[in-house]
């Protein structure tokens, strides 16, 4: 059993991070952004390969990708404003 949204968030975080100016990609900030996003998205738990494929199809749809992207970008903005890694805060 696993939450497929975690995989999608991790993948999209890696895609979006380089597009955000002054965003920190260290392990602490990465996890903080992912936790922020995952707490705002509905989980998609699967227990079988078939469920995994169906969930990936659903999450790959335009609206699913947009929802994940918005949650990640909000997380990056919040973490930039108050990073726990020791980096200086960055205002947008």
Secondary structure, DSSP 8 states (H G I E B T S, - for coil): -EEHHHHHHHHHHHHHHTTSTT---SHHHHHHHHHHHHTTS---EESSHHHHHHHHHHHHSHHHHHHHHHHHHHHHHHHHHS-SSS------
